[in-house]
């Protein structure tokens, strides 16, 4: 590449003529002869603008005005040479102090400065040599600094010096900026094509097209070979750079390497999937390409770098667009070594996209594996995509391939353990979690997930040990989240909320912690707080069907039916196969009196999942309200078949019959609930109320006393015994029961 030819006014043809013996400009060698200094120093002075008017011609040679050379010589010769003469017998008094007498200072006497430390140092015979040495060293440092800063042609010396001293050629990365450093490519070709300059220019062009002003591209003069990754990383970190690019031109092929340095270890990057976190795999942000057609593939190489900039900024959507454009710029059937890295990066980026885009992650990782089938990380990430798509068999197959390629990949075992657990293959899941922990015992995430597996099997002591270990290593939000789930399963809502609070404190964007805490608030009747949590979940994920469904359920409970239906509509819009949203919307329509629309929603819910007892139960209620008792009883029977062990169902059914005045049916339902749960105090209490209605006081009293036996602090049966005995005129018997009600804080009558 030719340097610009500069025409200056001081060397224009209209200047006075000079004889052939005195040319108007001198070459570097001629100037060096006149100035009595090496030619390399002359070139350094030209670059430093110390010789005004010096410029390169079209062949890259310096043309130096003779006036500048003569002026430089004149300035040099006019500088006096100072010498210090030292008397061997006694020190000389410095000249500017010889006439000063030791007299008191008066105002009319001029003030004379005392000799400075350098002059005093020179006046001492025994250290005069030290001063001379320091002077020489200072001169050498000045010369070296001047030649380096001027960019003089001391390349071998410069590289030798940089082995010991770090010299910055430009400012390091600033806050809010992305610095890309391109090292001078090592060249072994017959001609130097300067690929680093071409790549720099094209990257700048592409950044300008997209108005990317926060990124800066700099060429570092340091020459690196293609395999000198350690040096590239070291120098890049000294500049605090986000990315470094380096490579080599062999004349046959050009090697281009990319390395991300912004503190991201992609092997430890995690992504929430369902209510677990899978461990993504990456090539540590390093990409390696070999091309034999730089001009034809320059667009790809530059766009790929821009895509990596977006990836560093976590703008994954834009990164996908740019890297896809990079790949599209390549002709079909292009043979570019390292192209698998580009497809791998695309697959990795798509894992962060919505569920509907996971097939694109699979598609790109398919291509990466086709181009390079021996990279375990590609199988891990494709397995994660299948996991998110709930294709667990294919996910496990990919994790198996990853383990086969890399038997010490803790992430492969961990992810396979998650898949096995989702398939309820508990033993295989635990084996994989154990193996992952054995390979990487300092990964808090592994302990958290193993603890969650223990909790799902009711082994809470082991679960808590793992959660504690995860917190000790982390602490990570997942451990507190799983702690909260475990306490929730034990019915300890307050303790569960405290752990969800801690999870959210550690990770304010932890979607599932908000969801589960919102469910507890809803169960506890704290509907405003529940709404706030579901609102936050929707803010974090505007297409979260579960958050819309759960918020709609709160609106249903609080009789805000229009808002409830809007939320259920949103949930169904984002996932047309969510049976629970149809069932909940059916309940809302029923409460609004739209019974036919209610039946349609229950029918749709059962079409999606025909084995949910609660849907049959709710549809049965709607049929009952329509007066279709035959279908109502059929639905109640079907619900009972699906959950014959669930006493709560028969208890709820008994309450329904009781509220409708069908006392005999209510008693039968309570009988079934008590048969399934002999210590079901609420069922005894409500059956007692039903017997009072039929006039069977003796059986009613038995049921109330049985309820008290099973739950001594349950106020309702005391109240009903107080009332029953009072109505029977047995005041003395009634009195202690009435007192007990007061002791327990009173009671508001319900059926």
C-alpha positions in Angstrom: 0.0 0.0 0.0 1.5 3.3 -1.1 1.8 6.2 1.3 0.2 9.5 0.3 2.3 11.8 -1.8 2.5 15.2 -0.1 3.1 18.4 -2.1 4.2 21.3 0.1 4.4 25.0 -0.7 8.0 25.3 0.4 9.1 22.9 -2.4 6.9 24.2 -5.2 8.5 24.8 -8.7 8.2 28.6 -8.4 10.9 28.7 -5.7 14.4 30.2 -6.6 16.5 27.8 -8.6 19.4 26.0 -7.1 22.5 24.7 -8.8 22.7 21.0 -9.6 25.3 20.7 -6.9 22.8 22.0 -4.3 19.5 20.2 -4.8 16.4 21.7 -3.2 15.7 18.4 -1.3 17.9 15.8 0.0 17.5 12.0 0.4 17.8 10.4 3.8 21.4 9.3 3.1 22.4 12.8 1.9 20.8 14.5 4.9 22.6 12.0 7.2 25.9 12.8 5.6 25.4 16.5 6.1 24.1 16.2 9.7 26.7 13.6 10.6 24.1 11.2 12.2 22.8 7.8 11.1 20.2 7.6 8.4 17.8 5.8 10.8 17.9 8.8 13.1 17.1 11.1 10.2 14.0 9.0 9.3 13.0 9.3 13.0 13.4 13.1 12.9 11.2 13.2 9.7 8.5 11.2 11.4 8.6 13.4 14.4 8.3 16.5 12.2 11.7 17.7 13.5 12.7 18.5 9.9 9.9 20.8 8.6 8.8 20.1 5.0 10.0 16.5 5.0 7.6 14.2 3.0 7.6 10.9 1.2 7.5 10.6 -2.6 5.4 8.1 -4.5 8.0 5.4 -3.9 8.0 5.9 -0.2 11.4 7.7 0.1 11.9 10.7 2.3 12.5 14.1 0.5 14.0 16.5 3.0 14.3 20.3 2.3 17.9 21.4 2.5 16.8 24.5 4.5 15.4 22.2 7.3 18.7 20.3 7.4 20.8 23.5 7.6 18.5 24.9 10.2 18.9 21.7 12.3 22.7 21.8 12.0 22.7 25.5 13.0 20.6 24.8 16.1 22.8 22.0 17.1 26.0 23.9 16.7 24.7 26.9 18.6 24.1 24.9 21.7 27.1 25.5 24.1 28.9 22.5 25.5 29.1 22.9 29.3 32.0 21.3 31.1 32.7 21.1 34.8 36.2 21.4 35.9 37.1 20.0 39.2 40.2 20.8 41.1 41.7 17.7 42.6 42.9 19.6 45.7 39.7 21.5 46.5 36.3 21.9 45.1 35.6 24.8 42.7 33.0 27.4 43.7 30.4 27.5 41.0 30.9 30.6 38.8 27.6 32.2 39.7 28.5 32.1 43.4 32.1 33.3 43.2 31.4 37.1 43.8 28.8 36.6 46.5 30.0 37.8 50.0 28.7 36.6 53.2 26.9 39.8 54.2 23.5 40.3 55.8 20.7 40.6 53.3 19.4 44.1 52.8 16.5 45.2 50.7 18.6 46.9 48.0 20.7 43.7 47.5 19.5 41.6 44.6 18.2 38.1 45.7 20.6 35.4 44.5 19.1 31.8 44.3 21.1 29.2 46.2 22.7 26.6 44.0 20.3 23.8 43.0 20.8 20.1 43.9 22.2 19.3 40.5 24.9 22.0 40.8 25.8 21.0 44.3 26.0 17.4 43.1 28.5 18.5 40.4 30.7 20.3 42.9 31.4 17.2 44.9 34.5 15.4 43.6 33.6 12.0 45.0 30.2 11.9 43.3 30.9 13.8 40.1 31.2 10.5 38.3 27.7 9.6 39.4 26.4 12.9 37.9 28.1 12.0 34.6 26.6 8.5 34.6 23.1 9.9 35.3 23.5 12.4 32.5 24.4 9.7 30.1 21.5 7.5 31.2 19.0 10.4 30.9 20.3 11.1 27.4 19.8 7.5 26.4 16.3 7.4 27.8 15.4 10.6 26.0 16.8 9.2 22.7 14.9 5.9 23.1 11.7 7.6 24.1 11.9 10.0 21.2 12.6 7.3 18.6 9.8 5.1 20.0 7.2 7.9 20.2 8.2 9.1 16.7 7.8 5.6 15.3 11.3 5.3 14.1 12.3 2.3 12.0 13.8 0.3 14.9 11.4 -2.6 14.6 13.8 -5.3 15.8 15.0 -3.1 18.7 11.4 -2.1 19.4 10.2 -5.7 19.7 13.2 -6.6 21.8 12.4 -3.7 24.1 8.7 -4.7 24.4 9.7 -8.1 25.7 10.6 -6.2 28.9 8.7 -3.0 28.8 5.0 -2.6 27.8 4.6 0.3 25.4 1.1 1.6 24.7 0.5 2.7 21.2 -3.0 4.0 21.9 -5.2 4.6 24.9 -6.8 1.5 26.7 -10.5 0.7 26.6 -12.6 3.3 28.4 -15.8 2.7 30.4 -18.7 2.1 28.1 -16.5 1.4 25.1 -15.6 -1.7 23.1 -12.0 -1.8 22.0 -11.0 -4.2 19.3 -7.2 -4.6 18.8 -5.8 -6.1 15.6 -2.2 -7.1 15.8 0.1 -6.7 12.8 -0.2 -10.1 11.0 3.0 -12.2 10.8 4.1 -12.3 7.2 6.1 -15.1 5.5 4.8 -14.4 2.0 7.0 -12.9 -0.7 4.9 -9.7 -0.7 3.2 -8.2 2.4 -0.5 -7.8 1.7 -1.2 -6.4 5.2 -4.4 -8.3 5.9 -4.6 -6.6 9.3 -5.0 -3.2 7.6 -7.7 -4.6 5.3 -9.6 -6.2 8.2 -9.4 -3.0 10.2 -10.8 -0.9 7.4 -13.6 -3.2 6.7 -14.6 -3.6 10.3 -14.7 0.2 10.6 -16.8 0.4 7.5 -19.3 -2.1 8.9 -19.5 -0.4 12.2 -20.1 3.0 10.5 -23.0 1.5 8.5 -24.8 0.5 11.7 -23.9 3.8 13.5 -22.0 1.9 16.1 -20.1 4.7 17.9 -19.1 2.9 21.1 -16.6 0.6 19.4 -13.0 1.5 18.6 -10.7 -0.5 16.3 -6.9 -0.1 16.6 -4.0 -1.8 14.9 -1.2 -2.8 17.3 2.3 -2.7 15.6 3.4 -5.8 17.6 3.7 -8.7 15.2 2.3 -12.0 16.4 2.4 -15.4 14.8 -0.9 -17.3 14.4 -0.3 -19.6 17.3 0.8 -16.9 19.8 -2.5 -16.8 21.6 -0.9 -16.2 25.0 0.8 -13.0 23.9 -2.3 -11.8 22.2 -4.3 -12.3 25.4 -1.6 -10.7 27.5 -1.3 -7.5 25.5 -5.1 -7.3 25.0 -5.6 -7.4 28.8 -3.0 -4.7 29.3 -5.2 -2.5 27.1 -8.3 -3.7 28.9 -9.5 -4.6 25.4 -12.8 -6.5 24.7 -11.5 -8.4 21.7 -8.2 -9.2 20.0 -7.6 -10.3 16.4 -4.3 -11.6 15.2 -3.0 -14.0 12.5 -0.6 -14.9 9.8 -0.1 -14.6 6.1 1.9 -17.6 4.7 1.5 -16.6 1.1 -0.7 -19.7 0.5 -3.3 -19.0 3.2 -4.3 -16.4 5.8 -5.0 -17.4 9.4 -7.3 -15.2 11.4 -8.0 -15.6 15.1 -10.6 -13.9 17.3 -10.6 -13.9 21.1 -13.1 -12.3 23.4 -11.5 -10.9 26.6 -14.3 -9.1 28.4 -14.3 -11.4 31.4 -16.8 -13.8 30.0 -16.1 -17.5 30.5 -18.9 -18.8 28.3 -18.4 -22.3 29.7 -19.9 -21.1 32.9 -22.6 -19.0 31.4 -26.0 -20.3 32.4 -29.6 -20.0 31.0 -32.8 -20.6 32.9 -34.8 -23.5 31.4 -38.1 -24.3 33.0 -37.3 -24.0 36.7 -33.7 -25.3 36.5 -30.6 -23.9 35.0 -28.7 -25.8 32.3 -25.0 -25.2 31.8 -24.2 -23.9 28.4 -20.9 -24.8 26.7 -18.8 -22.5 24.5 -15.4 -22.4 22.9 -14.3 -19.8 25.5 -15.0 -17.0 23.0 -12.2 -18.1 20.7 -12.6 -18.5 16.9 -10.1 -19.6 14.3 -10.4 -19.2 10.6 -8.1 -20.2 7.7 -8.8 -18.6 4.3 -7.2 -18.8 0.8 -9.4 -16.0 -0.5 -9.2 -13.0 1.8 -10.8 -10.5 -0.6 -13.8 -12.9 -1.1 -14.2 -13.6 2.6 -13.3 -10.2 4.0 -16.9 -9.3 4.4 -17.5 -12.4 6.4 -14.5 -11.9 8.7 -15.4 -8.2 9.4 -19.1 -8.9 10.0 -18.2 -11.8 12.3 -16.1 -9.4 14.4 -19.1 -7.0 14.5 -21.4 -9.8 15.6 -19.0 -10.7 18.4 -19.1 -7.0 19.5 -22.9 -7.3 19.9 -22.4 -10.6 21.7 -20.1 -9.0 24.1 -22.7 -6.3 24.8 -25.3 -9.0 25.3 -27.3 -7.7 22.4 -28.0 -11.2 21.2 -30.7 -10.4 18.7 -28.5 -8.0 16.8 -25.6 -10.4 17.1 -27.7 -13.1 15.4 -28.6 -10.7 12.5 -25.0 -9.7 11.9 -23.4 -13.2 12.1 -26.2 -14.5 9.8 -25.3 -11.8 7.3 -21.7 -12.7 7.6 -22.4 -16.3 6.7 -24.8 -15.3 3.9 -21.9 -13.2 2.4 -20.0 -16.4 1.6 -20.5 -18.1 -1.7 -22.1 -21.5 -1.6 -19.8 -24.5 -0.9 -17.2 -22.1 0.5 -14.3 -24.0 2.0 -13.4 -21.9 5.0 -11.6 -23.6 7.9 -13.2 -22.6 11.1 -16.7 -21.9 9.7 -18.1 -24.3 12.3 -17.3 -21.7 14.9 -19.7 -19.2 13.3 -22.5 -21.7 13.2 -21.7 -22.7 16.8 -21.9 -19.0 17.9 -25.3 -18.7 16.1 -26.6 -21.8 17.9 -25.4 -20.5 21.2 -27.1 -17.2 20.7 -30.4 -18.8 19.7 -30.5 -20.6 23.0 -31.3 -17.3 24.6 -34.2 -16.7 22.3 -37.9 -17.7 22.9 -39.0 -21.3 22.8 -40.3 -20.9 19.2 -36.7 -20.2 18.0 -35.1 -23.2 19.5 -35.3 -25.1 16.3 -33.0 -22.5 14.8 -30.5 -23.3 17.5 -30.7 -26.9 16.5 -30.4 -26.1 12.8 -27.2 -24.0 13.3 -25.6 -26.6 15.7 -26.5 -29.3 13.2 -24.3 -27.4 10.7 -21.5 -26.9 13.2 -21.5 -30.6 14.0 -21.5 -31.4 10.2 -18.4 -29.2 9.7 -16.6 -30.4 12.8 -18.2 -33.5 14.5 -15.5 -33.8 17.2 -16.5 -30.8 19.4 -18.3 -31.9 22.5 -19.6 -28.4 23.3 -21.7 -28.5 20.1 -23.5 -31.6 21.3 -24.0 -30.1 24.8 -25.7 -27.0 23.4 -27.8 -28.9 20.9 -28.9 -31.1 23.7 -29.9 -28.1 25.7 -32.0 -26.9 22.7 -33.8 -30.3 22.6 -34.2 -30.1 26.4 -36.0 -26.7 26.1 -38.2 -28.2 23.3 -38.9 -31.1 25.7 -37.5 -33.6 23.3 -35.7 -35.3 26.1 -34.6 -38.5 24.3 -32.7 -36.5 21.7 -31.3 -34.3 24.4 -29.9 -37.3 26.3 -28.5 -38.7 23.1 -26.6 -35.5 22.5 -25.3 -35.4 26.1 -24.2 -39.0 25.6 -22.2 -38.0 22.6 -20.6 -35.1 24.5 -19.6 -37.5 27.3 -18.1 -39.9 24.8 -16.0 -37.1 23.2 -15.1 -35.6 26.6 -15.4 -38.0 29.5 -14.4 -35.3 32.0 -17.0 -32.7 30.9 -18.9 -31.9 34.1 -21.4 -29.9 32.2 -22.4 -32.8 30.0 -23.1 -35.0 33.0 -25.0 -32.2 34.8 -27.3 -31.5 31.9 -28.0 -35.1 31.3 -28.9 -35.4 35.0 -31.5 -32.7 34.5 -33.0 -34.6 31.5 -33.1 -37.8 33.5 -34.8 -36.1 36.4 -37.4 -34.6 34.1 -38.1 -38.2 32.9 -38.4 -39.2 36.6 -35.4 -41.5 36.2 -34.2 -40.6 39.7 -31.3 -43.1 40.1 -29.7 -42.2 36.7 -30.2 -38.5 37.5 -28.4 -38.8 40.8 -25.5 -40.7 39.3 -25.0 -37.9 36.8 -25.2 -35.2 39.4 -22.7 -37.1 41.6 -20.3 -37.5 38.7 -20.6 -33.8 37.8 -19.8 -32.8 41.4 -16.9 -35.3 41.4 -15.4 -33.6 38.3 -16.1 -30.0 39.5 -16.7 -29.9 43.2 -16.8 -26.1 43.3 -19.8 -25.6 41.1 -22.6 -24.4 43.3 -25.2 -25.0 40.6 -24.6 -28.8 40.7 -25.3 -29.0 44.4 -28.4 -26.9 44.1 -29.9 -29.1 41.4 -29.0 -32.3 43.2 -30.6 -30.9 46.4 -33.7 -30.2 44.4 -33.8 -33.8 43.2 -33.5 -35.0 46.8 -36.3 -32.7 47.8 -38.6 -34.0 45.1 -38.1 -37.5 46.6 -38.9 -36.3 50.1 -35.2 -36.5 51.3 -35.2 -33.1 52.8 -32.2 -33.5 55.1 -30.0 -34.4 52.1 -31.6 -31.7 50.1 -30.8 -29.1 52.8 -27.2 -30.2 53.0 -26.8 -29.6 49.3 -28.5 -26.3 49.4 -26.2 -25.2 52.3 -23.1 -26.3 50.2 -24.3 -24.4 47.2 -24.8 -21.3 49.3 -21.4 -21.7 50.8 -19.8 -21.9 47.4 -22.0 -19.2 45.8 -24.1 -18.0 47.2 -26.4 -18.6 44.2 -30.1 -17.6 43.9 -31.0 -21.1 42.8 -30.1 -22.6 46.1 -32.4 -20.3 48.0 -35.1 -20.8 45.4 -35.0 -24.6 45.9 -34.9 -24.1 49.6 -38.1 -22.1 49.3 -39.7 -24.9 47.2 -38.8 -27.5 49.8 -40.4 -25.4 52.6 -43.5 -24.7 50.5 -43.9 -28.5 49.9 -43.8 -28.9 53.7 -46.6 -26.3 54.1 -44.2 -23.7 55.8 -45.2 -20.7 53.7 -43.5 -18.1 55.8 -40.1 -19.8 55.6 -40.6 -20.4 51.9 -41.3 -16.7 51.4 -38.1 -15.8 53.2 -36.0 -18.0 51.0 -37.7 -16.6 47.8 -37.0 -13.1 49.1 -33.3 -14.0 49.4 -33.2 -15.5 45.9 -34.7 -12.3 44.5 -32.2 -10.2 46.5 -29.3 -12.1 44.9 -30.9 -12.1 41.4 -33.6 -9.4 41.0 -34.4 -10.9 37.5 -35.1 -14.4 38.9 -38.5 -14.9 37.2 -39.5 -18.2 38.9 -38.9 -16.9 42.4 -41.4 -14.1 41.7 -43.9 -16.7 40.3 -43.6 -19.1 43.3 -43.7 -16.3 45.8 -46.8 -15.0 44.1 -48.5 -18.4 44.4 -47.9 -18.5 48.1 -49.3 -14.9 48.5 -52.3 -16.1 46.5 -52.8 -19.2 48.7 -52.5 -17.0 51.8 -55.1 -14.5 50.6 -52.5 -11.7 50.1 -53.8 -10.9 46.7 -52.3 -7.5 46.2 -48.8 -8.9 46.9 -49.5 -11.8 44.6 -50.5 -9.4 41.8 -47.3 -7.5 42.3 -45.2 -10.6 41.9 -47.0 -11.8 38.8 -46.7 -8.3 37.3 -43.0 -8.5 37.8 -42.8 -11.9 36.3 -44.7 -10.6 33.2 -42.3 -7.6 33.1 -39.4 -9.9 33.0 -41.0 -12.2 30.4 -43.9 -10.6 28.5 -44.8 -13.9 27.0 -44.9 -15.9 30.2 -48.1 -18.0 30.0 -47.8 -19.2 33.6 -47.6 -15.6 35.0 -50.7 -14.6 33.0 -52.6 -17.7 34.1 -51.7 -17.3 37.8 -52.5 -13.6 37.8 -55.8 -14.3 36.1 -56.5 -16.9 38.8 -56.0 -14.2 41.5 -58.4 -11.9 39.6 -60.9 -14.9 39.5 -60.6 -15.3 43.3 -61.2 -11.6 43.8 -64.2 -11.6 41.5 -62.5 -9.3 38.9 -63.8 -11.5 36.1 -63.2 -9.2 33.1 -59.5 -8.8 34.1 -59.2 -12.6 34.7 -60.6 -13.4 31.3 -58.1 -10.9 29.7 -55.2 -12.7 31.4 -56.4 -16.2 30.4 -56.8 -15.0 26.9 -53.2 -13.8 26.9 -52.0 -17.1 28.3 -53.9 -19.0 25.6 -52.6 -16.6 22.9 -49.0 -17.4 23.8 -49.6 -21.2 24.3 -52.8 -22.6 22.8 -52.2 -25.9 24.5 -52.3 -24.8 28.1 -55.3 -26.7 29.5 -55.3 -24.9 32.8 -55.9 -21.5 31.2 -59.0 -22.9 29.4 -60.3 -24.4 32.7 -59.7 -21.2 34.6 -61.4 -19.1 31.9 -64.3 -21.6 32.0 -64.7 -20.9 35.7 -64.7 -17.1 35.0 -67.4 -17.4 32.3 -69.5 -19.5 34.7 -69.3 -16.9 37.4 -70.4 -14.3 34.9 -73.4 -16.5 33.9 -72.1 -17.5 30.5 -72.6 -21.2 31.1 -72.4 -22.4 27.5 -69.1 -20.6 26.9 -67.9 -22.1 30.2 -68.7 -25.6 29.0 -66.8 -25.0 25.7 -63.7 -24.0 27.6 -63.9 -27.0 29.9 -64.4 -29.2 26.8 -61.3 -27.6 25.2 -59.2 -28.1 28.3 -60.2 -31.8 28.5 -59.4 -32.2 24.8 -55.8 -31.1 25.6 -55.5 -33.2 28.7 -58.3 -35.7 29.5 -56.7 -36.9 32.8 -57.1 -33.8 35.0 -59.7 -34.5 37.7 -60.2 -30.8 38.6 -61.5 -30.0 35.1 -64.1 -32.7 35.3 -65.1 -31.4 38.7 -65.5 -27.8 37.5 -67.4 -28.9 34.4 -69.7 -31.0 36.6 -70.5 -27.9 38.7 -71.4 -26.0 35.5 -73.6 -28.9 34.2 -75.3 -28.9 37.6 -76.0 -25.2 37.4 -77.5 -25.8 33.9 -79.8 -28.4 35.5 -78.1 -31.3 33.6 -77.6 -33.5 36.7 -76.9 -36.7 34.7 -73.8 -35.1 33.0 -72.9 -33.4 36.3 -72.8 -36.7 38.2 -70.9 -38.3 35.3 -68.2 -35.6 35.6 -68.0 -36.0 39.4 -67.6 -39.7 39.1 -64.9 -39.3 36.5 -63.1 -36.8 38.7 -63.3 -39.3 41.6 -61.9 -42.1 39.4 -58.8 -40.0 38.5 -58.1 -39.1 42.2 -59.7 -41.8 44.4 -57.0 -41.2 47.0 -57.7 -37.5 47.3 -60.0 -36.9 50.2 -60.0 -33.1 49.5 -62.0 -33.7 46.4 -64.8 -35.4 48.2 -64.7 -32.8 50.9 -65.1 -30.1 48.3 -67.8 -32.1 46.6 -69.7 -32.4 49.9 -69.5 -28.6 50.4 -70.9 -28.1 46.9 -73.9 -30.4 47.6 -74.4 -28.8 51.0 -74.4 -25.2 49.6 -77.1 -26.4 47.1 -79.2 -27.9 49.8 -78.5 -31.5 48.7 -77.8 -32.7 52.2 -77.9 -36.5 51.6 -75.5 -36.2 48.7 -73.3 -34.0 50.8 -73.2 -36.6 53.7 -72.2 -39.3 51.2 -69.3 -37.1 49.9 -68.2 -36.4 53.5 -68.3 -40.1 54.2 -66.0 -40.8 51.3 -63.6 -38.0 52.4 -63.5 -39.5 56.0 -63.0 -43.0 54.7 -59.9 -41.8 52.8 -58.6 -39.6 55.6 -59.9 -40.8 59.0 -58.5 -37.7 60.8 -60.0 -35.2 58.4 -61.3 -32.7 61.1 -63.0 -30.4 58.6 -64.9 -33.2 57.0 -66.2 -34.4 60.4 -67.2 -30.8 61.3 -69.1 -30.2 58.0 -70.8 -33.7 58.1 -71.9 -32.8 61.7 -73.5 -29.6 60.3 -75.3 -31.7 57.6 -76.6 -34.1 60.3 -78.0 -31.2 62.3 -79.9 -30.1 59.2 -81.5 -33.6 59.0 -82.3 -33.6 62.7 -79.8 -36.4 63.5 -78.4 -34.5 66.6 -76.8 -37.5 68.1 -74.7 -38.2 65.0 -74.0 -34.5 64.7 -72.6 -34.3 68.2 -70.4 -37.4 67.5 -68.9 -35.7 64.5 -68.3 -32.4 66.3 -66.5 -34.3 69.1 -64.5 -36.3 66.6 -63.4 -33.1 64.9 -62.2 -31.7 68.3 -60.4 -35.0 69.0 -58.5 -34.8 65.7 -57.9 -31.0 65.9 -58.1 -29.6 69.5 -57.5 -26.0 68.3 -60.2 -26.0 65.6 -62.8 -23.5 66.8 -65.7 -24.5 64.5 -66.7 -27.7 66.2 -66.6 -26.0 69.7 -68.9 -23.3 68.4 -71.3 -25.8 66.9 -71.4 -27.9 70.1 -72.1 -24.7 72.0 -74.9 -23.9 69.7 -76.4 -27.4 69.5 -76.4 -28.0 73.3 -77.9 -24.6 73.8 -80.7 -25.3 71.4 -81.3 -28.6 73.2 -81.5 -26.7 76.6 -78.4 -28.3 77.9 -76.8 -25.1 79.1 -74.3 -26.6 81.5 -72.9 -28.9 78.8 -72.9 -26.1 76.3 -71.0 -23.6 78.6 -67.4 -25.0 78.5 -67.6 -25.3 74.6 -68.7 -21.6 74.4 -65.8 -20.6 76.6 -63.4 -22.6 74.5 -64.6 -20.7 71.4 -63.7 -17.4 73.1 -60.3 -18.8 74.1 -59.5 -19.7 70.5 -60.3 -16.2 69.3 -63.9 -16.6 68.3 -65.5 -18.1 65.2 -67.4 -16.7 62.2 -70.0 -19.3 61.2 -69.7 -21.0 57.8 -71.5 -24.1 56.6 
